[in-house]
């Protein structure tokens, strides 16, 4: 039907004239059908997709969004609204016809009518994207209809991950609007945004107590004549009396109340109230309203019901709601489009909690039947210690893991049959909190990280790794605070440095007093200590570098360079703790293993290698991180030195002479070459451990090697031999471009040869493109011939070349002809080239390429199959050019 409709609409558009505008009649009829149709999913989706073909659709955007929600056609509604946004930005849409008595419009309704058509579309798109969990898209769209600056600031802060600052901005906007009253320029949409986003910010900050108090107050105010429980279900029981936006708002308040009641600090008292409500809602089905409540809970909150009954040892209901949760998840997954990535992540994030709830219930069942096996219980807890989400996953995912495991481990600790596993249970809780804090540090969510750090104190005294993590938390929160002055930041860094120094002293005393033999296992604490010390010194140096008068706060440091050298020294120590280096920094010494000599002879040689490899893999991520820390430090120092050179140049020559700045040949200092050498070594060593961030820095390695090719070039070549060839595939274009640079041509050539032998298909197409550009460079010709000969020896070369040649011929011949003419014009107008002979040679070469490309009816590989357009150009113009 959609195809049929599109054909009719196109024909109507062709036949329309001033007397009979058939196209407009179809558009009017479609608008009437949308207003008259029911909420049938297939009908609405068909009408929506048909309407995307229309040039003008005079339908209120709010009505389209409402219809999309009611018929569960969110994606079709988004497609239609986006097409209206593109096609009809200046259309004045009529309101939906209503059979009601006219009444005076409220102030908020008048503000809504003042919104432009584009803003109305954006606001309704934001509603639909919000239901899909695409919060970033919602905020980006909301910027179109926001009127208050504090709201805009809050949106930007939220998108930047500064949730506390965003919450404060939204709160300021609400207070300002409350003071101004009717004079406020904020629309109902913006006021709705404040309520929704403050709740989201509080969720991101895990402020469940505040959420519970605010939500309970809002729910109580829904209807002062109703009980709290009736107001809770107002969105469901009275949904026919509510507008769709108001219904969704009340529903979100219900969810906030449910989650905050579950995670409230005063858990026991809140759970009694919550469990009383849940029992009443799920077990009673006296009338239609009670059945409606139970069905809604089971459809939307089955995982929470499963958890609540698991904690109460109700195995039957736990398993029932777990099955319901999996069924709902699979149903939602099947209905999601292929590219709904965020929605899929949100669904998958709930799986781990479901799995661990099932494992917990299994342990409780075994305990009831006195069937608890020590190995099984310990295996589950050990497995939890190593099973975590990714550090980049949402804070709510991590908060669920932390909360659920806290409850589960508390239940385990009270089981008499598991009293001997108390140490394992405590370790599981500590490892969970450590991983959660580390994830929050990576996400720069320092508020939640501090909350988790305070919860660790309830598990006993801080261990060494938590002390170091606490120092790291203070360091990162200090660096992220942009409101501090440079002097205040330096004072804070000094305090953190003193705290870490005291930790160093205590740690050394503990090592000296201990008589036990230290194993050769790597010390994570040592690595963290040296790494933190280096970071603190580096950032102190950067702070002082911006204002040298701040040196008075560091009496023990003579100059900034001394601080940078100390930072480099501690980065090196961090690396040494991982590699156990003894002497030469460039050679990794072979590790020794504490294995009994007699038993070693009995073990197969392959098994010994497997044990060594497993031991090595356990720390290879730490090794790569240590190398990368030094490389990042050297890179930052090089960039700051380059910035100083640029500023000095602008001070002498002025800021307008940028061409001279970029074209000058600069001599690099010995310090820069030394930093470049360290950068190359450590980036390439990190690449040997398959570090993704190190692979991203390979172009910087080539850039650094250009500072002194005679010294740094051989270094790059020697390290490239130790790195798998596939790691360089993504940088083929950059390396081929260096063939035009006489300085680095010998550096990249060995790597390109390896790629040509091992992965010739990856090199073929970019090489053919570069070969044409470098055909006039004399120094590159022999190397191009070498690569060409290597590629010609690969299997299927002629087929691949024919494919590449056919791709080139897909460009229209007139466009290729214009490109050649422009190139010739550039050569002719080049005033810098005064040698007419050289100009003549370049023009001749360009014309020869033009004739071979466009003035030939046959090609080396595709033969005469050059396409109709190319053949037509050859017959009409090509022969005349020849």
NULO-643892 format. One line per field, with one value per residue (C-alpha): y, z, x. Coordinates in Angstrom, 1 decimal, padded with zeros to 4 digits. Layout:
c2 [Y  ...]
c3 [Z  ...]
c1 [X  ...]
END
This chain:
c2 [000.0  002.4  001.8  002.2  005.4  006.9  006.3  007.9  010.9  011.4  011.3  013.7  016.1  016.0  016.5  019.3  022.8  026.0  024.8  021.2  020.9  017.1  017.0  019.3  017.3  014.1  015.9  017.2  013.7  012.1  014.6  013.9  010.1  010.6  012.5  010.0  006.7  004.4  003.2  000.1  -000.5  -001.6  001.0  003.9  002.7  002.5  006.0  007.4  006.0  007.2  010.7  010.9  011.1  014.2  017.7  019.3  017.7  020.0  018.0  019.1  017.5  016.8  014.7  012.6  011.9  011.0  008.6  007.0  006.3  005.0  002.7  001.7  003.1  005.2  004.7  005.4  008.5  009.7  009.2  011.2  014.1  014.3  014.4  017.2  019.0  019.0  019.7  022.1  024.3  027.3  025.4  026.7  023.5  023.6  022.2  018.9  019.5  019.1  018.9  021.0  024.3  027.1  028.3  030.8  029.6  029.4  031.2  028.0  027.1  030.6  030.0  026.7  028.3  030.8  028.0  027.8  024.7  023.6  023.8  021.9  019.1  019.0  018.9  015.9  014.2  014.5  012.8  009.8  009.6  009.8  006.6  004.9  005.8  008.1  010.7  012.6  013.0  014.3  017.0  018.0  018.4  020.3  023.0  024.3  025.3  026.2  029.9  030.1  030.2  028.1  025.3  025.4  025.3  022.3  020.5  021.1  020.0  016.8  015.9  016.6  014.2  016.9  015.7  017.7  021.0  020.1  019.5  022.8  024.6  023.0  023.9  027.5  027.7  026.3  028.7  031.7  030.6  030.2  033.8  035.3  033.4  034.4  036.6  033.6  032.9  029.1  027.0  023.9  021.8  023.5  023.1  019.4  019.1  020.4  017.8  014.9  016.0  016.7  013.2  011.8  013.8  012.4  008.9  009.4  010.7  007.7  010.2  007.7  009.4  012.7  011.1  009.3  012.5  014.5  011.9  011.1  014.8  015.1  011.9  013.2  016.5  014.7  014.7  015.9  014.0  010.6  008.3  008.0  004.5  005.7  008.6  006.1  004.4  007.5  007.3  003.8  003.9  007.4  007.2  008.0  011.3  012.4  013.8  011.5  013.8  014.0  010.2  009.6  012.1  010.3  007.0  008.2  009.3  005.8  004.3  006.8  006.0  002.2  002.3  004.8  002.7  -000.2  001.5  003.9  004.2  003.2  000.0  -002.1  000.3  001.2  -002.4  -003.2  -000.6  -001.6  -005.4  -004.7  -002.8  -005.4  -008.3  -006.5  -005.6  -009.0  -011.4  -009.7  -009.8  -008.9  -006.6  -005.3  -002.4  -004.8  -007.1  -004.0  -003.2  -006.7  -007.0  -003.7  -004.6  -008.0  -006.6  -003.7  -004.6  -008.4  -008.2  -006.1  -008.5  -011.4  -009.8  -008.9  -012.4  -013.9  -011.9  -013.3  -016.9  -017.3  -019.6  -020.2  -016.6  -015.7  -018.3  -017.3  -013.6  -014.5  -016.4  -013.5  -011.1  -013.2  -013.5  -009.8  -009.0  -011.4  -009.9  -006.3  -007.4  -008.9  -005.7  -003.4  -002.2  -003.2  000.2  000.9  000.5  002.4  000.6  -002.8  -001.9  -000.9  -004.3  -006.3  -004.4  -006.0  -009.5  -009.7  -008.8  -011.4  -014.1  -013.2  -013.2  -016.8  -017.8  -016.4  -018.1  -021.4  -021.0  -020.2  -023.3  -025.5  -024.0  -024.8  -028.4  -028.6  -029.2  -026.4  -027.5  -025.4  -025.5  -024.4  -021.5  -020.3  -020.7  -018.5  -015.8  -016.0  -015.7  -012.6  -011.1  -011.2  -010.6  -006.9  -004.6  -002.5  000.7  002.8  001.3  003.6  004.5  002.9  -000.5  -000.3  000.9  -002.1  -004.4  -002.7  -002.7  -006.3  -007.8  -005.9  -007.4  -010.9  -011.0  -009.8  -012.7  -015.1  -013.8  -014.6  -018.2  -020.6  -023.1  -020.4  -018.9  -020.4  -018.3  -014.9  -013.8  -014.8  -012.9  -009.8  -010.0  -010.2  -007.1  -005.2  -006.3  -005.1  -001.7  -001.4  -002.1  000.3  003.1  002.5  002.7  006.0  007.4  006.6  008.2  011.3  010.7  011.6  012.1  008.4  007.3  009.2  007.5  004.1  005.0  005.8  002.5  000.6  001.8  -000.3  -003.4  -002.9  -000.7  000.6  -001.8  -000.4  -000.4  001.5  004.1  004.6  004.7  007.4  009.4  008.9  010.1  013.3  013.9  013.5  015.5  018.3  018.3  018.3  021.3  024.2  026.7  026.6  029.1  028.0  028.7  026.8  023.8  023.8  023.8  020.9  019.0  019.6  018.2  015.1  014.8  014.9  012.3  010.0  010.6  009.6  006.4  005.8  006.0  003.7  001.2  001.1  000.7  -002.3  -003.9  -003.4  -004.9  -007.9  -010.9  -012.9  -013.7  -011.5  -013.5  -012.5  -011.7  -008.1  -005.6  -003.6  -001.2  -000.4  000.4  002.5  004.4  005.4  006.1  008.4  010.2  010.8  012.2  014.5  015.9  016.3  018.3  020.4  021.2  022.1  024.4  026.2  026.4  028.5  030.9  030.8  032.9  029.8  028.3  029.9  027.2  024.5  025.5  022.1  022.5  024.9  025.0  023.5  021.2  019.6  018.7  017.3  015.2  013.8  012.9  011.1  009.2  008.0  006.9  004.9  003.3  002.4  000.6  -001.1  -002.6  -004.2  -005.4  -006.1  -004.5  -005.0  -002.7  -002.0  -000.3  -001.4  -005.1  -007.0  -009.5  -013.0  -013.7  -016.6  -018.8  -020.5  -024.1  -027.1  -028.4  -032.1  -031.5  -029.2  -032.0  -034.2  -031.6  -031.4  -028.5  -027.3  -027.1  -025.0  -022.5  -022.5  -021.6  -018.9  -017.4  -017.4  -015.7  -013.2  -012.4  -011.6  -008.6  -007.6  -005.0  -003.4  -003.5  -001.8  000.8  001.6  002.0  004.2  006.4  007.3  007.8  010.1  012.1  012.6  013.5  016.2  017.6  017.7  019.5  022.1  022.7  023.1  025.6  027.6  027.8  028.9  031.6  032.9  033.0  034.9  037.4  038.1  037.9  038.6  036.4  036.9  035.2  031.6  030.5  031.2  029.5  026.2  026.3  027.0  024.2  024.0  022.6  020.5  020.6  017.7  017.5  017.2  014.5  012.6  012.9  011.8  008.8  007.8  008.3  006.0  003.3  003.1  003.4  000.6  -001.5  -001.0  -002.0  -005.3  -006.0  -005.3  -002.0  -000.2  003.3  002.6  001.7  005.0  006.8  005.3  008.4  010.4  008.0  008.8  012.5  012.3  010.3  013.3  015.4  013.5  010.7  009.5  008.8  008.0  006.4  003.1  003.0  002.9  000.3  -002.1  -001.9  -002.4  -005.8  -007.0  -005.9  -008.0  -006.6  -006.3  -003.5  -001.2  -001.9  001.1  003.5  002.4  005.7  007.7  005.5  005.8  009.6  009.6  008.2  011.7  012.9  012.1  012.1  009.3  007.2  004.7  004.5  003.4  001.3  -001.9  -001.9  -001.4  -004.3  -006.5  -005.5  -006.1  -009.6  -010.6  -008.4  -007.4  -006.9  -004.3  -002.3  -002.5  000.2  002.9  002.2  002.7  006.0  007.2  005.9  008.4  011.3  010.3  009.4  012.7  012.3  011.0  009.7  007.7  005.9  003.0  002.3  002.4  -000.1  -002.3  -002.3  -002.7  -005.8  -007.3  -006.7  -008.2  -011.5  -012.0  -014.4  -012.8  -009.6  -009.2  -009.6  -007.1  -004.6  -004.9  -004.2  -001.1  000.1  -000.3  001.7  004.5  004.4  004.9  008.6  010.5  011.4  015.0  015.4  013.7  016.0  019.0  017.8  017.5  021.0  022.5  020.7  022.2  025.6  025.4  024.5  027.5  030.0  028.8  031.9  030.3  028.0  030.2  027.5  027.2  023.9  022.3  023.8  022.4  018.9  018.9  020.1  017.5  014.7  015.9  015.9  012.4  011.2  012.8  011.1  007.7  008.0  009.6  009.2  005.4  002.9  000.1  -000.3  -002.7  -004.9  -004.2  -004.1  -002.6  -002.8  000.9  001.8  003.7  007.2  006.7  005.3  008.2  010.7  009.0  009.0  012.6  014.4  012.0  011.5  015.3  015.7  013.1]
c3 [000.0  000.8  -002.7  -004.3  -002.4  -003.3  -007.0  -006.8  -004.9  -007.5  -010.3  -008.5  -008.1  -011.9  -012.8  -010.3  -011.6  -010.3  -010.8  -009.5  -006.9  -006.5  -004.4  -001.8  -001.7  -000.9  001.8  003.4  003.2  004.9  007.7  008.2  008.2  010.9  013.1  012.5  012.8  015.8  017.7  015.6  015.3  011.7  010.4  012.2  011.1  007.4  007.6  009.2  006.5  003.7  005.2  005.0  001.2  001.5  000.9  003.4  006.3  008.3  011.5  015.0  016.0  019.5  018.0  016.0  019.0  021.1  018.3  018.0  021.8  022.0  019.0  020.0  016.8  018.3  015.4  012.7  014.6  014.8  011.1  010.3  012.7  011.3  007.7  008.8  010.4  007.2  004.8  006.7  009.0  008.3  008.2  010.6  011.8  012.9  016.3  016.5  016.1  019.5  020.3  023.4  024.7  024.2  027.2  028.0  027.3  030.3  030.4  029.7  026.8  025.3  025.6  023.9  021.0  020.6  019.8  016.2  014.2  014.3  018.1  018.3  016.2  018.3  021.6  020.4  019.0  022.4  024.0  021.6  022.0  025.8  025.7  023.8  026.4  024.0  026.7  024.9  021.8  024.0  025.6  022.2  020.8  023.9  023.3  020.5  022.8  026.0  027.0  030.3  030.4  033.5  031.8  028.8  031.2  033.0  029.7  028.8  032.2  032.0  028.6  029.9  032.8  035.5  037.1  040.3  038.4  036.1  039.1  040.6  037.3  037.0  040.6  040.1  037.0  039.0  041.8  039.4  037.6  041.0  042.0  038.7  038.6  035.5  034.2  033.7  030.0  030.7  028.8  030.2  028.2  029.9  033.3  032.6  031.5  034.9  036.8  034.6  034.4  038.1  038.8  036.2  037.7  041.2  039.8  038.2  041.6  043.5  045.8  046.5  049.8  048.1  045.2  047.7  049.6  046.5  044.8  047.8  048.1  044.4  044.6  047.7  045.9  042.8  044.6  048.1  048.6  047.8  049.9  049.0  047.5  045.3  044.1  043.3  040.8  039.5  036.2  035.6  037.3  035.9  032.6  030.5  032.4  031.9  029.0  027.7  028.9  032.4  032.5  031.5  034.2  037.0  035.7  036.0  039.6  040.4  039.1  041.1  044.2  043.7  043.0  045.8  048.3  047.3  047.6  050.5  053.1  055.8  053.9  056.6  057.4  053.8  052.7  055.2  053.6  050.1  050.7  052.3  049.1  046.8  048.5  048.3  044.6  043.4  045.5  045.5  042.4  043.9  041.1  037.7  039.3  041.4  038.4  036.4  039.0  039.2  035.4  035.2  037.9  036.3  032.9  033.8  037.1  037.2  038.0  041.1  042.2  041.6  043.9  046.6  046.9  046.6  049.7  051.5  050.5  048.4  045.8  043.9  043.2  042.6  039.8  038.4  038.1  036.8  033.9  033.4  033.3  030.7  028.5  028.7  027.9  024.8  023.6  023.8  022.2  019.2  018.7  018.7  015.4  014.3  015.1  018.5  020.2  023.4  023.9  023.5  026.0  028.5  028.1  028.3  031.4  033.4  032.6  035.2  038.1  037.0  036.7  040.2  041.7  040.3  041.7  045.1  045.2  044.3  047.3  049.6  048.4  049.1  052.6  053.4  052.3  054.0  050.7  050.7  049.3  050.3  046.9  045.2  047.5  047.3  043.5  043.2  045.4  043.6  040.3  041.4  042.3  038.7  036.9  036.5  033.8  031.7  033.3  030.7  031.5  033.0  036.7  037.3  036.1  038.6  041.4  040.9  041.1  044.3  045.9  045.0  046.1  049.4  050.1  048.9  050.8  053.9  053.6  053.1  056.2  058.3  057.1  059.7  057.1  055.5  058.6  057.6  054.3  056.1  054.8  051.2  051.5  052.8  050.0  047.5  048.9  048.9  045.4  044.2  045.9  044.5  040.9  041.4  042.6  039.8  037.2  038.7  038.6  035.0  034.4  036.4  038.7  041.9  044.0  043.7  044.0  047.4  048.5  047.7  049.5  052.6  052.4  052.3  055.9  057.1  055.8  058.1  058.0  054.7  053.0  051.1  047.7  049.1  050.6  047.3  045.5  048.0  047.1  043.4  044.0  045.7  042.9  040.0  041.7  042.3  038.7  037.5  039.6  037.2  039.8  041.8  041.2  040.2  043.7  045.4  043.0  043.8  047.6  047.1  045.1  047.8  050.4  048.3  047.7  051.4  052.0  049.5  050.8  054.3  052.7  051.1  054.5  056.2  053.4  053.6  057.4  057.0  054.4  056.6  059.7  057.8  057.8  055.3  051.9  049.2  046.3  042.8  042.1  041.0  043.6  042.4  045.3  044.2  040.7  041.9  044.4  041.8  039.2  041.5  042.6  039.0  038.1  041.1  040.3  036.6  037.3  039.9  037.2  034.7  037.3  038.1  034.5  033.9  036.6  037.8  040.9  042.4  043.0  046.4  047.4  046.7  048.6  047.9  044.2  042.4  039.0  036.9  034.9  038.1  038.9  035.4  035.8  039.1  037.5  034.7  037.3  039.1  035.8  035.2  038.7  038.0  034.9  036.7  039.3  036.5  034.4  037.3  035.2  036.3  034.7  031.0  030.5  026.9  027.6  029.5  031.8  031.8  034.9  037.2  038.7  042.1  040.9  042.5  040.3  040.6  039.7  036.9  035.1  035.3  033.8  030.0  028.4  026.7  030.1  031.5  028.6  029.2  032.9  032.0  029.4  031.7  034.4  031.8  030.4  033.9  034.0  030.4  030.7  033.6  031.6  028.7  031.0  032.6  029.2  028.0  031.1  030.2  026.5  027.5  029.8  027.0  024.5  026.8  027.4  023.7  023.0  025.7  024.3  020.8  022.2  023.7  020.3  018.7  021.2  020.9  017.1  017.4  019.8  017.3  013.9  014.9  014.8  011.2  009.6  010.0  006.7  007.7  011.0  009.4  006.6  008.8  009.3  013.1  014.9  017.8  021.2  022.7  025.4  022.6  020.8  024.1  024.9  021.3  021.8  025.1  023.4  020.5  022.8  025.2  022.6  020.5  023.7  024.7  021.1  021.7  024.5  022.1  023.7  021.7  023.0  021.9  018.4  018.2  018.9  016.0  013.8  016.7  016.6  012.9  013.7  016.5  014.4  012.0  014.7  014.1  011.5  011.8  015.5  015.9  012.5  013.2  016.6  014.9  012.4  015.0  017.2  014.3  013.6  017.1  016.5  014.6  011.1  011.4  013.9  011.2  008.7  009.9  009.3  005.7  004.3  006.7  005.9  002.1  002.5  004.1  000.8  -000.5  002.4  001.8  005.5  006.6  003.4  004.7  008.1  006.8  003.8  005.8  007.4  004.0  002.5  005.4  004.7  001.0  001.6  004.4  003.7  000.0  -000.4  002.3  000.6  -003.0  -003.2  -001.1  -002.9  -006.3  -005.2  -003.7  -006.7  -009.0  -006.6  -006.2  -009.8  -010.2  -007.1  -008.2  -004.8  -004.4  -007.8  -007.0  -003.8  -005.6  -008.2  -005.3  -003.7  -007.2  -007.9  -004.5  -005.1  -008.6  -007.1  -005.0  -005.9  -007.7  -008.5  -011.9  -010.5  -007.7  -010.1  -012.4  -009.4  -008.4  -012.0  -012.3  -009.1  -010.6  -013.8  -011.8  -011.4  -014.2  -017.1  -017.1  -013.4  -014.0  -017.0  -014.9  -012.2  -014.8  -016.1  -012.6  -011.9  -015.1  -014.1  -010.7  -012.3  -014.8  -012.0  -009.6  -009.2  -006.8  -009.6  -011.9  -013.9  -017.1  -018.0  -014.8  -015.3  -018.9  -017.6  -015.0  -017.6  -020.1  -017.4  -016.5  -020.1  -020.6  -017.6  -019.0  -022.4  -020.9  -018.5  -020.7  -024.3  -024.5  -025.2  -023.5  -020.1  -018.9  -016.7  -017.5  -021.2  -023.2  -020.3  -019.4  -019.1  -021.4  -020.0  -020.4  -023.9  -024.9  -023.6  -025.6  -028.8  -028.5  -026.9  -026.4  -030.1  -030.6  -027.7  -029.3]
c1 [000.0  002.8  004.4  001.0  000.3  003.7  003.0  -000.5  000.9  003.7  001.1  -001.2  001.7  002.4  -001.3  -002.0  -002.7  -004.3  -007.9  -007.4  -004.7  -004.9  -001.7  -003.2  -006.4  -004.5  -002.6  -005.8  -007.4  -004.4  -004.6  -008.3  -007.5  -004.9  -007.3  -010.1  -008.2  -008.1  -004.9  -004.4  -000.7  -000.5  -002.9  -001.1  002.4  001.2  -000.4  002.8  005.1  002.7  002.7  006.5  006.0  003.9  005.4  003.1  001.1  -001.0  -001.3  -000.4  003.0  001.7  -001.1  001.3  003.5  000.4  -000.8  002.6  002.7  -000.8  -000.3  003.2  004.7  007.6  010.0  007.4  006.4  010.0  010.4  007.3  008.1  011.7  010.4  008.0  010.9  012.8  009.9  007.6  009.5  007.2  003.8  001.2  -000.5  -004.2  -005.0  -006.8  -010.6  -012.3  -016.0  -015.7  -017.0  -014.5  -012.6  -010.0  -006.5  -004.1  -000.8  001.1  -001.1  -000.5  003.3  003.0  001.1  004.0  006.4  007.4  006.5  010.2  010.2  006.9  008.4  011.6  009.6  007.5  010.6  012.2  009.1  009.5  013.3  012.9  010.7  013.5  016.1  018.0  018.6  021.4  019.2  016.4  018.6  020.0  016.4  015.3  017.8  015.5  012.7  014.5  014.2  016.1  019.9  020.2  018.3  020.7  023.7  022.1  021.8  025.4  026.6  024.6  025.9  029.5  028.9  028.8  025.5  025.8  026.3  023.4  021.2  022.1  021.4  018.0  017.2  018.2  016.0  013.0  013.5  013.8  010.6  008.8  009.8  008.7  005.4  003.3  006.1  008.4  009.2  009.5  007.0  005.3  007.7  010.7  009.1  008.5  012.1  013.2  011.3  012.4  016.1  016.5  015.2  017.7  020.6  019.7  019.7  023.1  024.3  022.6  020.8  018.0  017.0  016.5  014.6  012.3  011.5  010.8  008.8  006.7  005.8  004.9  002.7  000.9  000.1  -001.5  -004.9  -005.2  -008.5  -007.0  -004.8  -001.1  -001.6  -004.4  -002.2  000.6  -001.7  -003.4  -001.6  -003.1  -006.5  -007.4  -005.5  -008.6  -009.0  -005.3  -003.4  -000.7  002.2  000.7  000.1  003.8  004.9  002.9  004.2  007.8  007.1  005.8  009.1  011.2  009.2  009.6  013.4  014.1  012.1  014.2  017.6  016.8  019.5  017.0  016.4  014.7  011.9  011.3  011.3  008.5  006.3  007.3  006.8  003.4  002.4  003.9  002.1  -001.2  -000.7  000.5  -001.5  -005.0  -007.1  -010.5  -011.6  -010.5  -008.4  -006.3  -005.8  -004.7  -002.1  -000.7  -000.5  001.4  003.9  004.6  005.0  007.3  009.0  009.3  013.1  012.4  009.6  012.0  014.7  012.2  010.9  014.4  015.4  012.4  013.3  010.2  011.6  008.4  007.6  011.3  011.5  008.1  009.1  012.6  011.0  008.7  011.7  013.6  010.4  009.9  013.5  013.5  010.2  011.6  014.8  013.0  011.0  014.0  015.3  018.8  020.5  018.8  022.1  021.4  018.1  019.8  022.5  019.9  018.2  021.4  022.5  019.6  020.8  023.6  021.3  018.8  021.5  022.9  019.4  019.0  022.4  021.5  018.1  019.8  022.2  019.3  017.3  020.4  020.7  017.1  017.6  021.0  022.6  025.2  028.6  031.6  033.1  029.8  029.3  032.9  032.9  029.8  031.4  034.8  033.0  031.2  034.6  035.7  032.3  031.6  030.1  032.4  033.8  032.0  028.5  025.9  026.2  022.8  024.1  027.0  024.7  022.4  025.4  026.7  023.2  022.2  025.5  025.4  022.0  023.0  026.3  024.5  022.1  025.0  026.8  023.7  023.5  024.9  026.1  028.3  029.9  033.3  033.1  032.8  036.2  035.4  032.0  033.8  036.4  033.5  031.9  035.2  036.2  032.7  033.1  036.6  035.4  032.5  034.7  037.2  034.3  033.0  036.5  036.8  033.4  034.4  031.4  033.2  030.0  029.0  032.7  032.8  029.6  031.0  034.3  032.3  030.4  033.8  034.4  031.5  033.3  036.3  039.4  040.7  043.2  046.2  044.4  041.5  043.8  045.5  042.1  041.0  044.1  043.3  039.7  040.9  043.5  041.0  038.2  040.8  041.9  038.2  037.2  037.4  036.2  039.4  042.1  045.6  046.9  044.1  044.6  048.3  047.6  045.2  047.8  050.4  048.1  047.5  051.3  051.9  049.3  050.9  054.4  053.2  051.7  055.1  056.8  054.3  054.6  058.4  058.3  055.9  058.2  061.3  059.5  058.3  060.5  058.5  059.9  058.2  056.9  057.8  054.1  053.7  052.7  049.6  050.1  053.7  052.5  049.6  051.9  054.5  051.9  049.9  053.1  054.1  050.6  050.6  054.1  053.2  050.0  051.8  054.4  051.7  050.0  053.2  054.2  051.1  052.2  055.8  055.1  053.4  056.9  056.7  054.3  056.9  060.0  061.8  061.6  064.0  062.3  059.5  061.9  063.0  059.4  058.9  062.1  060.8  057.5  059.4  061.4  058.3  056.7  059.8  059.6  056.0  057.1  059.9  057.6  055.6  058.5  060.9  063.7  067.3  069.6  068.9  065.5  065.2  065.4  062.7  064.4  063.0  060.8  061.7  059.1  059.1  058.8  060.4  063.3  062.4  058.8  059.7  061.6  058.4  056.1  055.8  057.5  054.3  052.6  055.4  055.0  051.2  051.7  054.2  051.9  048.9  051.0  052.2  048.7  047.5  049.8  050.1  047.3  049.2  052.4  050.8  049.2  052.6  054.3  051.4  051.6  055.2  054.3  051.4  053.7  056.3  053.6  052.2  055.7  056.4  053.1  053.8  057.3  055.8  053.3  056.1  057.8  054.6  054.0  057.6  057.2  053.9  055.5  058.2  056.4  052.8  049.8  048.9  051.9  050.7  052.0  055.6  055.0  053.9  056.5  059.5  062.1  062.6  065.6  064.6  066.4  068.2  065.4  062.7  064.6  065.0  061.3  060.5  062.8  061.0  057.6  058.5  059.9  057.0  054.2  055.7  056.2  052.6  051.6  053.4  050.9  048.0  046.9  044.2  045.2  048.8  047.7  045.9  049.2  051.2  050.8  052.3  055.2  055.9  055.5  058.0  060.5  060.6  062.4  065.7  065.3  068.9  068.5  064.8  064.1  066.1  064.3  060.9  062.1  063.5  060.4  058.0  059.6  058.4  054.7  052.2  051.6  047.8  048.1  049.4  046.5  044.4  047.4  048.2  047.0  049.2  052.3  051.7  051.5  054.9  056.4  056.2  058.4  062.0  062.7  060.5  060.4  062.9  061.1  057.7  058.9  059.8  056.4  054.7  056.7  055.5  051.9  052.3  053.5  051.0  047.9  048.2  044.4  044.3  047.1  045.9  043.3  045.0  048.3  046.7  045.3  048.7  050.7  049.0  049.8  053.4  054.2  056.1  058.2  061.6  062.7  059.5  059.5  061.8  059.9  056.6  057.9  059.0  055.5  053.9  056.0  055.1  051.4  051.5  052.8  049.7  046.9  044.0  045.9  044.2  040.7  041.4  043.0  040.0  037.7  039.7  039.8  036.1  035.6  037.7  035.6  032.4  033.3  031.6  034.1  033.1  034.0  037.4  038.0  037.2  039.7  042.5  041.7  041.8  045.1  046.6  045.3  046.9  050.3  050.0  049.0  051.7  053.9  056.3  057.5  059.6  061.3  059.2  060.8  059.6  056.1  056.1  057.0  054.2  051.6  052.8  052.6  049.1  047.9  049.3  047.3  044.2  044.6  045.3  042.3  039.6  040.7  040.9  038.1  040.0  041.7  044.4  042.1  038.4  039.3  036.4  033.9  034.4  030.6  028.3  029.1  032.9  032.4  030.1  032.7  035.4  033.4  032.2  035.1  038.0  038.6  038.7  041.2  043.5]
END
